[in-house]
Amino acid sequence: MRLKHLLLGFLGSVIAIGSFLEIASADLKFPMLVYRTGAYAPNGIPNADGFVDYYRMINARDGGIGGEKIVFPECETGYKTQVGVECYEKHKKGAMVFQPMSTGITYQLIPKATADGVTVYSTGYGRTSAKNGRVFKWIFNAPATYWDGASIAVRHILKQNYGNIKGKKIALVYHNSAYGKEPIRTLETLAKKHGYKLMLLPVDHPGQEQKATWLKIRKNRPNYILMWGWGVMNSVAIKSAASIKFPMENFIGIWWSGSENDVLPAGMGAHNYKALTFNAPGTDYQVHKDIKKYVRITPLKLWYRFLFNDGSKFDYSGNEKIMENQIGKMSSKDIAGYKKLLTFTSKIFDKGFTELASVPFNNFVFMSKQIPSLLKLKSYQSVYSLVSNFIENEKLRRVLSMHPLLVGGNPFTTTSIYTLILFLEKKWGIHYAIGGTGKVIEALETLMKEEGIKIHKNSEIEEILVQDKKVTGIKSKGQIHNCNYLICNSDPPYVYNNLIKNKKDYNFLFNLKLKRMSYSMGLFVYYFGTKKKYDDVAHHTIYFGKSYKEHLNKIFSKKILSEDISFYLHRPSATDPNMAPQNHDAFYVLVPVPNNLSKIDWKTEGKKFKNLVIKKMSETVLPNLKDNIVEDFYLTPDYFEEELSTLHGSGFSVQPKLTQSAYFRFHNQSEIFKNLYFVGAGTHPGAGVPGVLSSAKVLDKIL
């Protein structure tokens, strides 16, 4: 069954927003008033996702608009008008374009946005009379209005009846709201002109109860039905029409009543149902290709689920109301501390990430200028110590201090500058690349090829050739490739220790730096699939064992294994079902372990440790796991050392201590070889996707 569309003739639209490109030097803030929850979420989610995908595509493909990236903060309205107004007030500062995504909200924002000089873009919804740009200067409802929709629907009916519909009965089944009432004036005017009889049949929110409506239709037998519906109202109406055997070819919906969500519940009963649209249906368009090419990233609602050894849990997200509620259940007095912590970490973020993450720290003079600010922000404290200044509950301290583990650091020794990760998550959220991180790599490869970059795969570098404090080339498969500049994303200590054979240019201080470095923990990574689905397991789960500080001390300092493990469990199939066969699940679990300075024999200990990990997961989050595993393999620090060429098998290169950060880290421009440059986890600013991407931005300022 395919949904039929009536094409209005609008194949595209151009929005004129004043001197848009002239003011693009400022942040392009396009707030979105979404409804991912509530009765209309099944329609609201794909609607919002479509805009998100388009904006991301513009940012990725074109670098934004006029050289500036679009930012599009979301505010959840639940499709409630008053909440939408509150969202507007919250986000109007600095906003260029608002998208209310609701006719009722649009009505309320028109006078406010007009007074504030803020553009409102109501795409095919909102107040039709706002089409008059002389009166409504800040409101844009392109590419079509509800009056357009009503006119086109009547025009179609006229065509079906050879231009004569006098005496015909046309019923309007409409959502009893500002949205649903929009076409009434147009249909009444056209009724006088063409002589048809108009029946008005309102359906109250949310639209599940329509028995009275369809009894009237059955009794009065209209020739045609027009529907201005939204959400569940649409599917209920289509199923109701099919049940009374109304001729579906005479049932026409507005464009908000023409999605798959609307027709699939009726199955073949929806056959011949039509819906208006202001674009040609199909997906074989360049914009769809570009979106698929550049954008397959989706935000997560639940960021992490934290589990504790006593069976308690904490769901961590960007919803501050939910966060405060959960904090209150653990420790009500820590709610105020949490708010103060966020405020303080926002200052650290502004300094440590916004200002300094993408600038080079290649000389000590620049570093020394930052010291007063860093001291003011308590960079001399550890992450755990700083969090403890604001939070008293031990469980909450663990939750809010664990972020250094994401970049290879011990929360008890990592500089508090890394609490910026906490605020970074709050600012931009946590996302998942559909298809896995490998899809990001594929997209980058595609982009590089488009830019004319030639990629040589399966070509391990055997040596970096140097002479007179300059890199002259690389040796791979016995062949020498000369170069003027070398940008390296390999682990810097591994490069300096193993790939550069000629070390005569290393001075005393640099040799000392190489020797004194402390390295991140190692990683035990266990990949497995299950023949059953664990639907109650979150996308990201972090389990804390009985001990915390003691356990981390064993990993980082004593370098011994412990049975009291903590772990991170990743379930990508929670968000992307295609990551596993139907009714199956895909996982990997990551367990921090000592790096290879421990001298642990992983050939002996690997299988034992795997069994321990399975046992712990079975007891805590994945019941009967052992009986449900269908495919599995594991990686140890040996893999990181032998295959990924990290020194000592570290998972994240050097630790993010204060004495190993910024200037004290391996420089983006080599301290020894002036035409050797580094990006990646081991150089400034550090590990993690934001850090690694920022290291590339540093080179933009050096080269």
NORVENTA-V147213 format. One record per residue. N is the residue number from 0. PSI is psi in radians with two decimals (none if undefined). D_CENTER is the distance of its C-alpha to the mean C-alpha in Angstrom with 2 decimals. Layout:
n: (N & N)
psi: (PSI & PSI)
d_center: (D_CENTER & D_CENTER)
This chain:
n: (0 & 1 & 2 & 3 & 4 & 5 & 6 & 7 & 8 & 9 & 10 & 11 & 12 & 13 & 14 & 15 & 16 & 17 & 18 & 19 & 20 & 21 & 22 & 23 & 24 & 25 & 26 & 27 & 28 & 29 & 30 & 31 & 32 & 33 & 34 & 35 & 36 & 37 & 38 & 39 & 40 & 41 & 42 & 43 & 44 & 45 & 46 & 47 & 48 & 49 & 50 & 51 & 52 & 53 & 54 & 55 & 56 & 57 & 58 & 59 & 60 & 61 & 62 & 63 & 64 & 65 & 66 & 67 & 68 & 69 & 70 & 71 & 72 & 73 & 74 & 75 & 76 & 77 & 78 & 79 & 80 & 81 & 82 & 83 & 84 & 85 & 86 & 87 & 88 & 89 & 90 & 91 & 92 & 93 & 94 & 95 & 96 & 97 & 98 & 99 & 100 & 101 & 102 & 103 & 104 & 105 & 106 & 107 & 108 & 109 & 110 & 111 & 112 & 113 & 114 & 115 & 116 & 117 & 118 & 119 & 120 & 121 & 122 & 123 & 124 & 125 & 126 & 127 & 128 & 129 & 130 & 131 & 132 & 133 & 134 & 135 & 136 & 137 & 138 & 139 & 140 & 141 & 142 & 143 & 144 & 145 & 146 & 147 & 148 & 149 & 150 & 151 & 152 & 153 & 154 & 155 & 156 & 157 & 158 & 159 & 160 & 161 & 162 & 163 & 164 & 165 & 166 & 167 & 168 & 169 & 170 & 171 & 172 & 173 & 174 & 175 & 176 & 177 & 178 & 179 & 180 & 181 & 182 & 183 & 184 & 185 & 186 & 187 & 188 & 189 & 190 & 191 & 192 & 193 & 194 & 195 & 196 & 197 & 198 & 199 & 200 & 201 & 202 & 203 & 204 & 205 & 206 & 207 & 208 & 209 & 210 & 211 & 212 & 213 & 214 & 215 & 216 & 217 & 218 & 219 & 220 & 221 & 222 & 223 & 224 & 225 & 226 & 227 & 228 & 229 & 230 & 231 & 232 & 233 & 234 & 235 & 236 & 237 & 238 & 239 & 240 & 241 & 242 & 243 & 244 & 245 & 246 & 247 & 248 & 249 & 250 & 251 & 252 & 253 & 254 & 255 & 256 & 257 & 258 & 259 & 260 & 261 & 262 & 263 & 264 & 265 & 266 & 267 & 268 & 269 & 270 & 271 & 272 & 273 & 274 & 275 & 276 & 277 & 278 & 279 & 280 & 281 & 282 & 283 & 284 & 285 & 286 & 287 & 288 & 289 & 290 & 291 & 292 & 293 & 294 & 295 & 296 & 297 & 298 & 299 & 300 & 301 & 302 & 303 & 304 & 305 & 306 & 307 & 308 & 309 & 310 & 311 & 312 & 313 & 314 & 315 & 316 & 317 & 318 & 319 & 320 & 321 & 322 & 323 & 324 & 325 & 326 & 327 & 328 & 329 & 330 & 331 & 332 & 333 & 334 & 335 & 336 & 337 & 338 & 339 & 340 & 341 & 342 & 343 & 344 & 345 & 346 & 347 & 348 & 349 & 350 & 351 & 352 & 353 & 354 & 355 & 356 & 357 & 358 & 359 & 360 & 361 & 362 & 363 & 364 & 365 & 366 & 367 & 368 & 369 & 370 & 371 & 372 & 373 & 374 & 375 & 376 & 377 & 378 & 379 & 380 & 381 & 382 & 383 & 384 & 385 & 386 & 387 & 388 & 389 & 390 & 391 & 392 & 393 & 394 & 395 & 396 & 397 & 398 & 399 & 400 & 401 & 402 & 403 & 404 & 405 & 406 & 407 & 408 & 409 & 410 & 411 & 412 & 413 & 414 & 415 & 416 & 417 & 418 & 419 & 420 & 421 & 422 & 423 & 424 & 425 & 426 & 427 & 428 & 429 & 430 & 431 & 432 & 433 & 434 & 435 & 436 & 437 & 438 & 439 & 440 & 441 & 442 & 443 & 444 & 445 & 446 & 447 & 448 & 449 & 450 & 451 & 452 & 453 & 454 & 455 & 456 & 457 & 458 & 459 & 460 & 461 & 462 & 463 & 464 & 465 & 466 & 467 & 468 & 469 & 470 & 471 & 472 & 473 & 474 & 475 & 476 & 477 & 478 & 479 & 480 & 481 & 482 & 483 & 484 & 485 & 486 & 487 & 488 & 489 & 490 & 491 & 492 & 493 & 494 & 495 & 496 & 497 & 498 & 499 & 500 & 501 & 502 & 503 & 504 & 505 & 506 & 507 & 508 & 509 & 510 & 511 & 512 & 513 & 514 & 515 & 516 & 517 & 518 & 519 & 520 & 521 & 522 & 523 & 524 & 525 & 526 & 527 & 528 & 529 & 530 & 531 & 532 & 533 & 534 & 535 & 536 & 537 & 538 & 539 & 540 & 541 & 542 & 543 & 544 & 545 & 546 & 547 & 548 & 549 & 550 & 551 & 552 & 553 & 554 & 555 & 556 & 557 & 558 & 559 & 560 & 561 & 562 & 563 & 564 & 565 & 566 & 567 & 568 & 569 & 570 & 571 & 572 & 573 & 574 & 575 & 576 & 577 & 578 & 579 & 580 & 581 & 582 & 583 & 584 & 585 & 586 & 587 & 588 & 589 & 590 & 591 & 592 & 593 & 594 & 595 & 596 & 597 & 598 & 599 & 600 & 601 & 602 & 603 & 604 & 605 & 606 & 607 & 608 & 609 & 610 & 611 & 612 & 613 & 614 & 615 & 616 & 617 & 618 & 619 & 620 & 621 & 622 & 623 & 624 & 625 & 626 & 627 & 628 & 629 & 630 & 631 & 632 & 633 & 634 & 635 & 636 & 637 & 638 & 639 & 640 & 641 & 642 & 643 & 644 & 645 & 646 & 647 & 648 & 649 & 650 & 651 & 652 & 653 & 654 & 655 & 656 & 657 & 658 & 659 & 660 & 661 & 662 & 663 & 664 & 665 & 666 & 667 & 668 & 669 & 670 & 671 & 672 & 673 & 674 & 675 & 676 & 677 & 678 & 679 & 680 & 681 & 682 & 683 & 684 & 685 & 686 & 687 & 688 & 689 & 690 & 691 & 692 & 693 & 694 & 695 & 696 & 697 & 698 & 699 & 700 & 701 & 702)
psi: (2.24 & 2.40 & 2.21 & 2.53 & 2.53 & 1.99 & 2.19 & -0.31 & -0.01 & 1.73 & -0.18 & 3.04 & 2.64 & 2.22 & 2.12 & 1.93 & 1.25 & -2.48 & 1.10 & -0.90 & -0.45 & -0.51 & 0.25 & -0.03 & -0.38 & 2.95 & 2.36 & 1.60 & 1.97 & 1.45 & 2.48 & 2.13 & 1.60 & 2.89 & 1.52 & -0.04 & 2.89 & -3.03 & -0.45 & 0.18 & -0.69 & -0.52 & -0.59 & -0.62 & -0.94 & -0.55 & -0.85 & -0.73 & -0.62 & -0.78 & -0.75 & -0.82 & -0.72 & -0.79 & -0.75 & -0.67 & -0.77 & -0.76 & -0.74 & -0.77 & -0.78 & -0.05 & 0.40 & -2.59 & 2.13 & 0.50 & 0.00 & 2.32 & 2.52 & 2.32 & 2.42 & 1.27 & 2.45 & 2.55 & 2.12 & 2.17 & -0.37 & 0.33 & 0.42 & 2.22 & -0.84 & -0.69 & -0.65 & -0.70 & -0.73 & -0.70 & -0.73 & -0.84 & -0.60 & -0.63 & 0.04 & -0.47 & 2.11 & 0.01 & 2.45 & -0.74 & 2.19 & 2.45 & 1.74 & -0.55 & 0.47 & 2.30 & -0.76 & -0.76 & -0.70 & -0.78 & -0.79 & -0.48 & -0.36 & -0.94 & -0.62 & -0.84 & -0.63 & -0.78 & -0.61 & -0.19 & 0.67 & 2.30 & 2.35 & 2.17 & 1.82 & 1.63 & 1.67 & 0.39 & -3.13 & -2.79 & 2.06 & -0.69 & -0.25 & -0.15 & -0.41 & 1.68 & -0.34 & -0.54 & -0.80 & 1.41 & -0.39 & 0.08 & 2.24 & 2.11 & 0.49 & 2.71 & -0.09 & 2.73 & 2.98 & -0.51 & -0.69 & -0.81 & -0.79 & -0.73 & -0.76 & -0.69 & -0.78 & -0.67 & -0.71 & -0.76 & -0.70 & -0.76 & -0.69 & -0.38 & 0.45 & 0.63 & 0.03 & 1.92 & 0.41 & 2.25 & -0.17 & 2.65 & 2.18 & 2.14 & 2.36 & 1.92 & 1.98 & 2.59 & 2.17 & 1.24 & 3.11 & -0.68 & -0.94 & -0.44 & -0.19 & -0.75 & -0.10 & -0.83 & -0.74 & -0.78 & -0.61 & -0.72 & -0.76 & -0.50 & -0.71 & -0.65 & -0.73 & -0.12 & 0.29 & 2.80 & 2.30 & 2.17 & 2.28 & 2.07 & 1.59 & 2.57 & 2.14 & 2.65 & 2.45 & -0.09 & 0.17 & -0.51 & 1.82 & 0.28 & -0.78 & -0.67 & -0.82 & -0.34 & -0.69 & -0.72 & -0.76 & -0.65 & -0.76 & -0.24 & 1.12 & 2.66 & -0.58 & 2.63 & 2.27 & 2.47 & 2.16 & 1.37 & 2.97 & 2.45 & -2.48 & -0.39 & -0.68 & -0.91 & -0.66 & -0.74 & -0.76 & -0.73 & -0.65 & -0.72 & -0.73 & -0.65 & -0.52 & 0.14 & 0.66 & 2.41 & 1.86 & -0.41 & -0.25 & 0.26 & 2.04 & 2.18 & 2.74 & 2.99 & -0.38 & 0.13 & 0.56 & 0.52 & 2.96 & -0.59 & -0.51 & -0.60 & -0.49 & -0.68 & -0.45 & -0.20 & -2.40 & -0.24 & -0.38 & 0.01 & 2.27 & -0.10 & 2.48 & 2.73 & 2.51 & 2.72 & 2.67 & 0.30 & 2.72 & 2.32 & 2.82 & 2.96 & 0.07 & 0.99 & 2.72 & -0.67 & -0.65 & -0.69 & -0.72 & -0.67 & -0.79 & -0.56 & -0.75 & -0.36 & 1.96 & 0.90 & 2.32 & 2.43 & 2.60 & 2.39 & -0.90 & 2.04 & -0.97 & 2.55 & 2.06 & 2.27 & 2.47 & 2.77 & -0.28 & 0.10 & -0.16 & 2.82 & 2.83 & 2.10 & 2.09 & 2.19 & -3.07 & -0.04 & 1.81 & -0.55 & -0.78 & -0.72 & -0.85 & -0.64 & -0.76 & -0.68 & -0.73 & -0.61 & -0.58 & -0.74 & 1.70 & -0.57 & -0.20 & -0.07 & -0.83 & -0.70 & -0.68 & -0.77 & -0.72 & -0.65 & -0.79 & -0.73 & -0.76 & -0.74 & -0.43 & -0.62 & -0.70 & -0.73 & -0.81 & -0.69 & -0.96 & -0.60 & -1.03 & -0.78 & -0.68 & -0.25 & -0.54 & 0.36 & 2.56 & 2.50 & 1.13 & -0.13 & 2.64 & -0.46 & -0.81 & -0.72 & -0.77 & -0.52 & -0.39 & -0.25 & -0.80 & -0.75 & -0.71 & -0.64 & -0.71 & -0.60 & 0.16 & 0.70 & -0.29 & -0.28 & 2.77 & 2.90 & -0.81 & -0.72 & -0.77 & -0.82 & -0.68 & -0.39 & -0.46 & -0.45 & 2.34 & -0.60 & 2.25 & -0.70 & -0.76 & -0.61 & -0.71 & -0.82 & -0.76 & -0.06 & 0.05 & -0.20 & -0.59 & -0.50 & -0.41 & -0.30 & 0.31 & 0.24 & 2.76 & 2.10 & -0.39 & -0.17 & -0.28 & 2.37 & 2.49 & -0.20 & -0.53 & -0.01 & -0.16 & -0.44 & -0.66 & -0.81 & -0.59 & -0.75 & -0.74 & -0.61 & -0.77 & -0.14 & -3.11 & 2.32 & 2.83 & 2.33 & 2.00 & 2.23 & -0.09 & 2.95 & -0.47 & -0.53 & -0.56 & -0.74 & -0.76 & -0.73 & -0.70 & -0.68 & -0.77 & -0.78 & -0.74 & -0.73 & -0.69 & -0.51 & 0.10 & 0.30 & 2.24 & 2.26 & 2.24 & 2.01 & 2.83 & 0.73 & 1.36 & 2.33 & 2.15 & -0.54 & 2.50 & 2.11 & 2.29 & 2.68 & 2.28 & 0.83 & 0.51 & 2.53 & 2.29 & -0.35 & -3.05 & 2.72 & 2.17 & 2.25 & 0.66 & -0.12 & 2.55 & 2.26 & 1.95 & 2.67 & 2.69 & -0.55 & 2.59 & 2.10 & 2.17 & 2.21 & 0.27 & 2.91 & 2.00 & -0.82 & -0.58 & -0.73 & -0.87 & -0.56 & -0.56 & -0.61 & -0.45 & 1.86 & -0.62 & 1.78 & 0.30 & -0.35 & -0.14 & 2.19 & 3.08 & -0.81 & -0.67 & -0.70 & -0.64 & -0.70 & -0.77 & -0.66 & -0.60 & -0.20 & 2.41 & 2.46 & 2.70 & 2.95 & 2.93 & 3.06 & 2.33 & 2.05 & 2.10 & 2.03 & 2.35 & 2.69 & 2.70 & 2.61 & 0.13 & 2.81 & 2.36 & 1.35 & -0.42 & 0.06 & 2.28 & 2.92 & -0.79 & 2.14 & 2.32 & 2.15 & 2.25 & 2.22 & -3.02 & -0.82 & 2.83 & -1.20 & -0.76 & -0.74 & -0.78 & -0.59 & -0.67 & -0.67 & -0.89 & -0.61 & -0.99 & -0.44 & 0.94 & 2.69 & 2.64 & 2.57 & -0.33 & 1.26 & 2.71 & 2.73 & 2.81 & 2.19 & 2.20 & 2.16 & 1.43 & -0.48 & -0.18 & -0.56 & -0.61 & 1.58 & -0.39 & -0.12 & -0.15 & 2.70 & 2.84 & 2.35 & 0.31 & 2.98 & 2.66 & 2.42 & 2.75 & 2.61 & 2.36 & 2.16 & 2.10 & 2.32 & 2.93 & 2.59 & -3.08 & 0.01 & -0.24 & -0.38 & 0.38 & 2.33 & 1.64 & -0.34 & -0.53 & -0.74 & -0.31 & -0.90 & -0.68 & -0.77 & -0.65 & -0.78 & -0.64 & -0.76 & -0.78 & -0.77 & -0.79 & -0.71 & -0.66 & -0.64 & -0.34 & -0.79 & -0.42 & 1.41 & 2.47 & 0.57 & -0.81 & -0.65 & -0.21 & -0.03 & 2.30 & -0.59 & 2.50 & 2.77 & 2.84 & 2.74 & 2.50 & 3.07 & -0.41 & -0.72 & -0.77 & -0.64 & -0.77 & -0.64 & -0.64 & -0.07 & 0.86 & 2.40 & 2.25 & 0.29 & 0.44 & 2.58 & -0.39 & 0.50 & -2.36 & 2.64 & 2.59 & 0.93 & 2.89 & -0.69 & 0.05 & 0.51 & 2.75 & -2.10 & -0.55 & -0.08 & 3.02 & 2.28 & 2.64 & -0.66 & 2.10 & 2.41 & -0.40 & -0.82 & 1.94 & -0.30 & 0.32 & 2.21 & 2.60 & 2.43 & 2.86 & -2.94 & -0.54 & -0.16 & -3.06 & 2.38 & -0.22 & -2.89 & 3.07 & 2.65 & -0.84 & -0.69 & -0.78 & -0.75 & -0.66 & -0.58 & -0.57 & -0.63 & -0.56 & -0.76 & -0.51 & -0.54 & -0.26 & -0.81 & none)
d_center: (33.11 & 31.46 & 30.64 & 32.87 & 31.89 & 34.21 & 33.17 & 33.86 & 34.32 & 31.23 & 29.60 & 27.47 & 27.46 & 27.67 & 26.71 & 29.04 & 27.58 & 30.44 & 30.38 & 26.66 & 26.75 & 29.26 & 27.04 & 23.99 & 24.87 & 23.14 & 19.42 & 18.35 & 16.96 & 16.30 & 15.66 & 14.72 & 16.73 & 15.00 & 16.47 & 14.25 & 17.18 & 20.90 & 23.33 & 21.54 & 18.05 & 18.81 & 19.25 & 16.92 & 13.71 & 14.40 & 15.76 & 12.75 & 10.48 & 13.25 & 13.11 & 9.42 & 10.20 & 13.40 & 12.37 & 10.08 & 13.12 & 15.47 & 13.90 & 13.92 & 17.21 & 19.16 & 17.87 & 17.25 & 20.45 & 23.55 & 21.87 & 19.41 & 15.64 & 14.42 & 12.53 & 11.68 & 11.55 & 11.67 & 14.76 & 15.65 & 19.18 & 19.99 & 21.91 & 24.39 & 26.18 & 26.98 & 23.49 & 22.38 & 25.12 & 24.00 & 20.46 & 22.23 & 24.38 & 21.54 & 19.61 & 22.57 & 23.37 & 22.38 & 20.86 & 21.96 & 20.89 & 20.18 & 19.12 & 20.67 & 20.06 & 23.31 & 26.92 & 28.10 & 25.66 & 26.53 & 30.21 & 29.76 & 27.77 & 30.26 & 32.86 & 30.42 & 28.48 & 31.85 & 33.25 & 30.26 & 30.03 & 26.41 & 25.54 & 24.47 & 23.29 & 24.05 & 23.55 & 26.44 & 26.76 & 28.30 & 31.87 & 33.66 & 36.24 & 33.56 & 34.08 & 37.07 & 35.63 & 38.88 & 38.37 & 34.59 & 33.66 & 30.08 & 29.08 & 27.96 & 27.85 & 27.91 & 28.24 & 30.34 & 31.65 & 32.88 & 36.42 & 35.65 & 34.41 & 37.56 & 39.81 & 38.36 & 38.66 & 42.30 & 42.97 & 41.83 & 44.15 & 46.95 & 46.53 & 46.77 & 49.99 & 51.61 & 51.15 & 52.88 & 51.06 & 53.80 & 54.11 & 50.82 & 48.66 & 44.97 & 42.87 & 39.71 & 37.54 & 35.10 & 32.58 & 34.73 & 32.70 & 32.65 & 30.56 & 33.05 & 36.07 & 35.10 & 37.06 & 40.18 & 42.11 & 41.60 & 42.66 & 45.67 & 46.76 & 46.50 & 48.40 & 51.30 & 51.22 & 51.08 & 52.83 & 50.30 & 49.93 & 46.58 & 45.50 & 42.80 & 41.03 & 38.37 & 35.96 & 34.77 & 31.22 & 29.40 & 31.69 & 32.48 & 36.15 & 37.87 & 41.21 & 43.33 & 41.63 & 42.40 & 45.88 & 46.59 & 45.32 & 47.44 & 50.42 & 50.17 & 49.00 & 47.15 & 47.15 & 43.54 & 40.49 & 37.76 & 34.64 & 32.33 & 30.09 & 26.54 & 24.74 & 27.05 & 30.04 & 29.65 & 29.79 & 32.60 & 34.56 & 34.29 & 35.39 & 38.15 & 39.38 & 39.57 & 41.45 & 44.16 & 44.33 & 43.55 & 43.66 & 39.93 & 40.73 & 41.68 & 38.48 & 36.09 & 32.78 & 30.99 & 27.72 & 25.79 & 27.90 & 27.22 & 24.08 & 24.24 & 23.50 & 26.77 & 29.06 & 28.11 & 29.55 & 32.87 & 32.97 & 35.95 & 37.15 & 34.78 & 36.54 & 37.58 & 35.45 & 34.27 & 31.65 & 31.63 & 28.91 & 28.61 & 27.31 & 28.67 & 27.06 & 25.69 & 22.89 & 25.06 & 24.18 & 23.03 & 19.98 & 18.83 & 19.75 & 17.86 & 14.61 & 15.18 & 16.27 & 13.59 & 10.40 & 9.32 & 5.63 & 4.34 & 3.02 & 6.23 & 9.20 & 11.37 & 10.30 & 13.74 & 17.04 & 19.93 & 23.28 & 26.61 & 29.84 & 31.56 & 29.29 & 27.37 & 23.60 & 20.99 & 17.58 & 15.24 & 12.49 & 11.68 & 14.44 & 17.38 & 20.04 & 19.16 & 18.92 & 22.31 & 23.78 & 23.01 & 24.27 & 27.32 & 28.11 & 28.29 & 29.90 & 30.32 & 31.68 & 28.46 & 26.49 & 28.11 & 27.57 & 23.84 & 23.67 & 25.88 & 23.80 & 20.65 & 22.96 & 24.42 & 21.24 & 20.09 & 23.33 & 22.71 & 19.28 & 21.06 & 23.72 & 22.29 & 19.01 & 19.35 & 23.04 & 23.77 & 20.92 & 21.58 & 25.36 & 27.93 & 29.99 & 32.89 & 35.74 & 36.85 & 37.90 & 34.36 & 33.32 & 36.27 & 35.29 & 32.04 & 33.91 & 34.93 & 31.40 & 30.16 & 33.09 & 32.41 & 28.89 & 30.60 & 29.24 & 32.35 & 31.01 & 28.83 & 25.41 & 27.13 & 29.99 & 27.95 & 25.99 & 29.42 & 30.76 & 28.67 & 28.22 & 31.23 & 29.96 & 29.66 & 26.88 & 24.73 & 25.75 & 24.40 & 21.02 & 20.64 & 22.25 & 20.70 & 18.12 & 20.75 & 20.88 & 17.43 & 19.21 & 22.64 & 24.39 & 26.58 & 25.59 & 29.36 & 29.97 & 26.77 & 27.17 & 25.59 & 23.87 & 21.08 & 20.37 & 18.31 & 15.44 & 15.73 & 15.36 & 12.67 & 10.39 & 11.89 & 11.44 & 7.83 & 6.31 & 5.27 & 3.03 & 5.87 & 7.91 & 10.18 & 13.61 & 12.87 & 12.81 & 16.01 & 14.42 & 12.99 & 16.60 & 18.03 & 16.20 & 17.49 & 20.84 & 20.99 & 20.32 & 22.98 & 25.44 & 24.99 & 25.91 & 29.01 & 28.16 & 30.12 & 28.62 & 31.04 & 29.78 & 31.66 & 33.47 & 33.55 & 34.77 & 38.00 & 38.88 & 37.98 & 41.26 & 42.30 & 45.43 & 46.51 & 43.16 & 41.30 & 39.33 & 41.34 & 39.38 & 37.94 & 39.69 & 38.11 & 40.12 & 43.24 & 42.46 & 42.06 & 39.57 & 40.49 & 37.99 & 38.15 & 34.80 & 32.69 & 29.01 & 28.22 & 25.01 & 27.17 & 27.79 & 30.16 & 32.64 & 32.96 & 33.60 & 36.23 & 37.88 & 37.92 & 37.15 & 39.37 & 42.85 & 44.78 & 44.16 & 47.18 & 45.09 & 43.35 & 45.00 & 45.79 & 42.87 & 40.32 & 41.90 & 41.75 & 38.04 & 37.50 & 39.58 & 38.25 & 34.51 & 32.89 & 30.30 & 27.22 & 27.59 & 27.62 & 25.38 & 26.55 & 24.00 & 25.02 & 23.53 & 24.77 & 24.62 & 26.22 & 28.37 & 27.15 & 23.87 & 22.91 & 21.10 & 21.18 & 19.33 & 15.75 & 12.99 & 13.72 & 17.29 & 19.33 & 23.06 & 25.53 & 29.06 & 32.16 & 32.37 & 29.79 & 31.64 & 34.31 & 31.98 & 30.12 & 33.56 & 34.65 & 31.73 & 31.86 & 35.55 & 37.74 & 35.76 & 36.73 & 35.05 & 34.83 & 34.79 & 32.93 & 29.54 & 26.05 & 23.14 & 19.43 & 18.82 & 15.94 & 15.98 & 13.62 & 15.79 & 14.62 & 11.50 & 13.15 & 16.89 & 17.95 & 17.61 & 20.89 & 24.01 & 24.60 & 25.36 & 24.32 & 21.52 & 20.10 & 19.72 & 20.18 & 21.40 & 21.56 & 24.58 & 25.56 & 29.13 & 31.60 & 31.45 & 34.47 & 36.67 & 37.27 & 39.36 & 37.99 & 39.19 & 36.09 & 38.21 & 39.98 & 37.38 & 34.38 & 35.46 & 36.66 & 33.36 & 31.49 & 33.81 & 33.22 & 29.43 & 29.97 & 32.44 & 30.15 & 27.27 & 29.87 & 31.16 & 27.91 & 25.04 & 26.20 & 29.74 & 32.10 & 29.66 & 32.52 & 33.94 & 30.74 & 29.61 & 30.18 & 28.93 & 28.19 & 28.58 & 27.96 & 27.62 & 29.44 & 29.83 & 32.44 & 29.84 & 27.99 & 31.37 & 32.99 & 30.27 & 27.63 & 30.36 & 29.17 & 32.15 & 33.21 & 30.33 & 27.95 & 24.31 & 23.09 & 26.26 & 27.95 & 27.17 & 25.51 & 28.72 & 30.00 & 32.71 & 30.28 & 27.80 & 27.87 & 31.45 & 32.35 & 29.68 & 30.49 & 30.42 & 28.28 & 31.69 & 33.99 & 36.59 & 39.17 & 38.44 & 37.58 & 36.15 & 33.86 & 30.25 & 27.48 & 23.71 & 21.66 & 21.67 & 25.39 & 25.66 & 24.45 & 22.04 & 21.23 & 19.05 & 15.33 & 12.91 & 13.05 & 16.78 & 17.50 & 15.97 & 17.95 & 21.02 & 20.92 & 20.87 & 23.91 & 25.80 & 25.32 & 27.49 & 29.96 & 30.73)
